Amino acid sequence: MITIVESPNPLLNQVCDPCDLADRELRRLAKSMVKAMYKNGGCGLAAPQVGVSKRLVVIDCDQDDSGEQNPIVMVNPVIVETSGEVVTEEEGCLSIPGISVPIARPEYARARFFDLDGEEWEIEGDGLLGRCLQHECDHLDGITMFERCTPQARLQALADYEQAQAAGAKPGDTSVS
């Protein structure tokens, strides 16, 4: 089982390399990422969060109590449009466990990507899906929640994260009591 890379690992702040669509290892990596995402209660996971500097993302924003899983594997995703009102909401991150941070993002996002068979797709959404698309694509460009929040929120988030780490926060924890 792969493990989640946690901040302040410098890999989280590196721009990732494009994936080679002919790379046979992508399927195995994507499968491992999906397992890690579900195991840790996430709705998205980017390859650098598991120690791989590749432009690969898995998301599933439609999870429900039935346990049905419909992960989407996105190879070389690119945000091609954002629009709508900029909304500030709390975000969590598997690589920054134990805290959530207020992040302002446009409510709608559209991304273009390839699937594991090399077919090009687009996905669009608002709410959680729009936010997740932007959050995971940020990871591919070396941007974490710390870089996305206001300077004041960043100082608070860094202090809260230090406390969360000391309290033993694990990936999937959005708060530590």
VENVEN-V21383 format. One record per run of one state. SS is the DSSP state (2 for helix, 1 for strand, 0 for the rest). FROM is the first residue (numbers start at 0). TO is the last residue. If there is no record, write none. Layout:
ss: <SS/SS>
from: <FROM/FROM>
to: <TO/TO>
This chain:
ss: <0/2/0/1/0/2/0/1/2/0/1/0/1/0/1/0/1/0/1/2/0/2/0/2/0>
from: <0/9/13/16/17/24/39/43/46/50/53/54/55/59/71/91/100/114/119/126/140/144/148/150/166>
to: <8/12/15/16/23/38/42/45/49/52/53/54/58/70/90/99/113/118/125/139/143/147/149/165/176>
